[in-house]
């Protein structure tokens, strides 16, 4: 099954002319595939991969050819699927007399989250019509989900006078982009199952950034819980909501 993808493929013919590689030519029939660029980004056009295939002549008079087939898979479809895109799945031929052939294939506008790999096929055509074919598969390039991911990483409490407590909630954005919007997002706290109004608002949180918000409320009851939630009304489009909530037993120092 082929996957029709919106990736933009730039072949070496347009982006980087095929070049000789003298060091590779020292070993007849040598092949190699590398992935010098595997870049993830929030902007689709800045998500890019470069594959480089290299091959050397097997014997004088050979004409060398190289073909790139790209496969992708996603969390919702974990089977590797062949990508259909211009400049993929075609034979690229070295100039006559070339003893080492290097071809660079680029792709941008990649889907995320997704994984990509290339199967590079090498072909040597002899002057009498004979041919030899080999293939290699590249390393996998992972394109991570670029969306933000809010995580409640800490929930502490300090007892205060009058049966009160100060609750400290630390939220971190462990995703790939900023958690932002017209009204930011809220952090909510529930003690013994009772929401402590009002929620605390955070205007935004850059990727990798943390924020601490404080709540003053009644001390929790032994055997009950304290629960903190980031973005409880789902304003932020996140890559994962499973870690938005942290619920802990009431600490003995606060029990009443």
N, C-alpha and C positions, 0 to 999 in steps of 0.2 A: 504494500500500500504506500502510495506517495503522499506526502504532505505538501499542499500548496502554501507556501509561506511568503510573507511580505519582505523577506530579507533582500537587501540589495547586494549583489555580488559584483565585484570588480576583478576582472582577470588580470593576469600579469601582462597581457598584451597591451592593456590600457594603462595599468598602474605602474608596472615595473617590467621592462623588457627582459626576456629570457637572457640569462648571462652564463658565461662559462665558469666552471669551478675547478681550477687546475688540481687542487688537492684531492678532489673526489675522483678525478680521472686516473689516478695512480692505481686504483683497484677496479678491474674490469667488472661491469655488471653490478656495481655498488648502488644501493638505493637508501634514501633517508627521508623521513618526514618530521618536521618540527612545527611548533606552534609558538612563534616569537611574540605574538600579541593575543591576549585574551582579556578584554577590558569590559567591565560592567559599569553601567551608569544609569541614572534616572531617566535621561533622555534617550529614546530608542536609537536615534541616529548616531549617538555616541557609544552605543554598545557595538563592539567590533571584535572580529577575530581575523588573524592572518595565519594561513597555513603555507608552509614552504616545502615543496618536494624537490628532491635532488636525485639525479641518476647519472651514471657514467656509461660510456660505450662498452659493449661486450667484445666487439672486434671491428677492425677497419671496415668501413662501408655501411655500418648500421645507421638507420635513421631512428632517432629516439622520440617517443611520444609519451605524454603524461595526461591523466584524466583525474578530475576531482569529483567525487560524489559525497555530498554532505548529508548527514543524518541528524535528527533532533528528537528529543523526548521531553515531556513535561510531567509535572507531578500528577496531572489528571490523566495522562496517557503515557505510561512508563515504557511503552514499546518503542524501540528505535524506528523512526520513519524516514524514508528517503525524501529529501527536500527537492521540490521542483522550482528552479529559478534559472534565469538566463545565465549563460556562461558556466553552468555546472553540467557535468555528465558529457562533456565534449572532449575530443582529443586535441591536445596542444602539441605541435610538432616543433622540434629543434631544427635549426638550420643545418643544411648538409655540411658534413665535415666537423661538426661539433663533437668534442670528446667528452664533455660534461655539460649537463643541462640542469638548470635551476629555474623553477617556476613558482611564482608567488601568487596565491589566491586570497582575496580579501572578501569579507562579508560584513555589512553593517545593517542597522535597523533590525536588530535581533529581538526576538520575543523573550520575555522574562516573566516568571522564572522558567528556565529551560536549560537543557544541556545539548551541546553540539560536538560532533566529531566528524572527521573527514576520512574517507577511504580513498587512498591514492593508488591508482593503477599505473604501472610502468610497462611500456611496450617497446621492444626492439624489433625493427623491421629489416630483414636482410635483403641484399640486392637480388636474391633469387626468389623473393616472395615468402621466405620463411620468417617466422616471428616467435618471440619469447615474451611471456607476460608474467609479471610479478605484481603483488599488491602489498600495501602496508596501511595500517589504521593509525590515525593520530591519537594523541592524548585527548581526553575530554575537556572541553571548555565549559565551565559552569557560568550561566548568567543568572545571578541571584535576583530574587524579588526586590524591586527598587522601592517598594512602599515603606512607610514608617512602621515601626512595631513598638508599641508602648508596653512596658513591663513594670509591674510593681516589684521592686527588688528589696525593699526593706519596710518593716512596720514595727516601730518601737513605741514605747509609752513611758511617761514619767508621772508618778503620783503627785497630785497637788492637794492643797487643803480643801476641806469641805466636801470630801467624797468625789472630787474632780480629778481629771488626769489630762495630760497633754500628750496627744498622739502625733507621732511624726511618720509621715508616709513619703517614701522616696520612689519616684518614678523615673525610669530611664528609657530613652528611645534607642532601642537596639537595632532598628531597621536601617534602610539604606538612604532615607531622605527625611526632610523635616516634617514633623507632625504639626501642621498649621492649618488655619482656616479663618474665616471671618470672625468667629467667636472662640477660637482655640478649642480646648477640651476641658472637661471637668474631672476632678478627683473626688470620689465619694467615700465616706466612712460609715460603717454600721457597727454599733456596739450592742452585744446581746440581741442581735437581729433588728435593732432600731437604728434607722438612718439618722446620722447627726447632721442636721441642717444648719446652715446651707452648705452645698457642695463648694469646693474651692476651684476657682478657674485658673487655668494656665494658658496664656496667650499663644504659646508655641514652644516647641522643643526641637532643636537641631539634632541631626543624626549623631549618636554617641553622647549626647548631653543628658544630664540628670537634673532633677529639681526636687526640692523637699517642700512639702506643704504640711501645715500644722493644724490640728483640730483640738479644741478644748471641749471636753464632754464628761459625762458621768463615768466613773470607774466601772469596768466590766465585772461580771459575776463569775465566781469560780465555777468551772465546768461549762461555761459558755464561750463564745468566740468573739474575736475582733476581725472585721473584714474590710479591706481597702480595695477599691476598684478604680482603674483609670479609664477615662472615656466611657462612662456607664451608658450614655445614650448614643454611642456609636456615631459620633460626628466625623471621626477621622477614618479614612479608608486605609486599613492596616493590612499587613501581610499575614498577621497571626493574632487572634484574640484570646487564645488559650491562656496567655500569661498576663492578661489585663487585671486579674484578681489575685489577691493574696489573703488567705484566711488562716488565722492562727488562734490557738487556745488562749484564753485569758491568762496572762502571766500572774504568778502567785503574788508578786509585789503589788498588784493592783486589785486582787480579789477582795470582795467585800461581802 
